[in-house]
Amino acid sequence: MHAMAQPSLDDRAAIADLFARYMWALDGGDVEALVACFTEDGALQSPAVGEHRGHAAIRGFATRFAAYRRSGAQLRHVISNLLMEVDGDRAEARCYLVVFEIRNGASRLLGPGRYECILRRSEMGWRFENRLVVMDHDYVLEGI
């Protein structure tokens, strides 16, 4: 993280809410709620699903995840240790990530990792400008 200031309590709450809304939208198959977490030119980069830039590409990614869920797999993205710094209308935030897949009554750990994010404040509130996923080891999601 760069030399930025500690966030205000309002910014801290809004950024933590954005992270939570993203996780619930991703795991719940809510395509439009997930797209709304990003700026118009926002990007998602992940070793498991590639790079997606802009709302149309992110919508395509979210649609594939929703179909994966309908195929009988439930993902649970769990984050912790959220750390953030704010500089005006820009912020950097990072956290640890653990992903579980539940299928046919059994769960498996897909891998620990972390999110490294750049955020931008707009009239819509805080949104992801760049969301980088860094996993500690590779895994494959069949059907994504």
Long-range contacts (C-beta under 8 A, 24 or more apart in sequence): 1-83, 1-85, 1-92, 1-94, 2-85, 2-87, 2-92, 4-85, 4-86, 4-87, 4-90, 4-91, 4-92, 5-85, 5-86, 5-87, 6-85, 6-86, 7-84, 7-85, 7-86, 7-91, 8-86, 11-84, 11-86, 11-91, 11-126, 12-84, 14-125, 14-126, 15-82, 15-84, 15-91, 15-93, 15-119, 15-126, 16-82, 18-119, 18-125, 18-126, 18-127, 18-128, 19-79, 19-82, 19-93, 19-95, 19-115, 22-128, 22-131, 23-77, 23-78, 23-79, 25-62, 26-62, 26-65, 26-75, 26-77, 27-69, 27-74, 27-75, 27-76, 27-77, 28-69, 29-65, 29-66, 29-69, 29-70, 30-66, 31-59, 31-62, 31-63, 31-66, 32-59, 34-58, 34-62, 34-65, 35-59, 35-62, 36-124, 36-127, 37-127, 37-128, 38-127, 38-128, 38-129, 38-131, 39-120, 39-122, 39-127, 39-128, 39-129, 41-129, 42-127, 42-128, 42-129, 42-130, 42-131, 43-129, 43-130, 43-131, 44-128, 44-131, 44-133, 45-130, 45-131, 45-132, 45-133, 46-132, 46-133, 46-135, 47-133, 47-134, 47-135, 47-138, 48-133, 48-135, 48-138, 48-139, 48-140, 48-141, 48-144, 49-141, 49-144, 64-144, 65-144, 67-143, 68-141, 68-143, 68-144, 71-143, 72-103, 72-104, 73-101, 73-102, 73-103, 73-141, 73-143, 74-101, 74-102, 74-103, 75-99, 75-100, 75-101, 75-102, 75-110, 76-100, 76-101, 76-102, 79-115, 88-121, 89-120, 89-121, 89-122, 90-118, 90-119, 90-120, 90-121, 90-129, 91-118, 91-119, 91-120, 91-121, 91-126, 92-116, 92-117, 92-118, 92-119, 93-117, 93-119, 97-133, 97-135, 101-141, 110-139, 110-141, 111-135, 111-136, 111-137, 111-138, 111-139, 112-136
